[in-house]
Amino acid sequence: MSQTASPAASKEPLTPDICVIGHGPGGLAVATAAALFGVRTVLIRHDGSELPPNEGARGQALRAAAGQARAVAGAASFGLAVDAAQIDYARVRAHLDHVAARSATNDSDERLTALGVIVLKGEARFQNRHQIAVGEMVIRARRFVVATGSLPAPLSIPGLADLPYLTEDSIFDLAKRPDRLIVLGGTAAAVELTQAMRTFGSEVALIAREGLLPDEDPEAVGVLRRALLGDGVTLHEGRPILRAESHRQRPRLVLDGGISIDGTHLLVASGRKPNVAGLELDLAGVRADDTGVIVDASLRAANRRIYAIGACAGGAAAGTTSSHAAQHQAGLVLRNALFRQPVRFRPEQVPRTVHGRPELASVGLSEAQARAQGAVRVLRWPYAESGLAQAQRQTEGLIKLVTDRKGTILGVVIAGAEAAELIAPWALAVQKRMNVREMAGLTVPSQSLSEVSQRVALSFQAPLAAKPSIRRLIGFLRRFG
């Protein structure tokens, strides 16, 4: 049954096993999997909640289109005579809509209903510790999963509220490419959209007043910073913004030092905030703060009937806002709620990605976090040592590996082509607390970028070759043929 809650809706309470509030990737994963197990499930498409997956698909489609344009522009370096790429942004927009529509089919109300999920639409509010209301509809569930996601966070910049501006959500609605785009923010979304729009021909100024990707590894960020500057992006980092104003009916940012940045469009992509206002969480015995619903490592709130996942989850899950983190948390919740298995969410085991050009990907502890715990070894290997990277002219980047003295893998950072793909085996290595020698012994395909991962692992044993004892042992064994 799919319906919109209204005063005319049935007054008979629904009593599912699981009620999911929110339709982002995590919420949909919980509802879909629970229904496949035959569990009575209600999904509330909460008003104003996290972007549905088809909006994430628009971002993927935009980056893919930019990648194709970049490939055409770089064809001459391979000896290929190709006319300069002509950007038809109307057709780019049609591509985004097509991909979004195809993605939406998998998570439509019709598909969920066919699986047995009851879909409700409206504003959800807790009435007490055991039930929630959507309009006149009341749901009394054994377990609730809050997955309402996040919203763009407002900024306290004088004059900004008086200007029309785009967000990382609304920029996909543009029918025309911006001529001069000002991007405010140093987040992953800000970087990704900056590079895409620059590839399509926009002049772009990126204003990162808190610094560029401040939570990422500085060496990896340096690789991406050089790429941004090489693309012709105007970059301002760590400089206070005095005010925003309109100049000839167009946006202008005035920075400290008398610098004025003018544009035709302003994009604010400086971060997001948990979308939990209006849920009446206090009536449910649930606490929340600026990070979201406060949960423990099992993703449970103070009211043990209630879980929170995704970008609206704080406490032990704070800061893990990616869709793949939400889907991972969805699996943990299902294991605990359906099978009573003890679970523990470990944020460091979730890969973190920035889909720039080049990509950034990391998993595990950062170098600073690892050093705070004790002595470590830091290994690096450049992309320039990869034959495939040389052939593809994608030699900018490195892989950085942090281990303890015995070789246990603590964290990995990759900045370079296909970083989001290359991080996958390292995520398993961090999860299983593997030793670097195991990764060094892994057979990888020849003439692939995976060789970079193997070589950085092999370099852990390089100091052994210089040890006199090892050399004496080799010399002794040579006497026997």
FENCOR-V538098 format. One record per helix or strand. SS is the DSSP state (alpha for helix, beta for strand). FROM is the first residue (numbers start at 1). LEN is the number of residues. If there is no record, write none. Layout:
BEGIN
ss:from:len
SS:FROM:LEN
SS:FROM:LEN
END
This chain:
BEGIN
ss:from:len
beta:2:3
beta:14:1
beta:18:4
alpha:25:12
beta:41:6
alpha:53:21
alpha:75:4
alpha:89:18
alpha:109:7
beta:118:5
beta:124:3
beta:131:4
beta:137:4
beta:143:4
beta:150:3
alpha:160:3
beta:166:2
alpha:170:4
beta:180:5
alpha:188:12
beta:203:6
alpha:218:13
beta:234:4
beta:241:7
beta:250:6
beta:259:4
beta:265:4
beta:272:3
alpha:281:4
beta:288:2
beta:292:4
beta:300:1
beta:306:3
alpha:310:3
beta:313:3
alpha:323:17
alpha:347:3
beta:352:3
beta:359:6
alpha:367:7
beta:376:7
alpha:383:3
alpha:387:5
beta:398:7
beta:408:9
alpha:419:13
beta:435:1
alpha:436:5
alpha:450:17
alpha:468:11
END
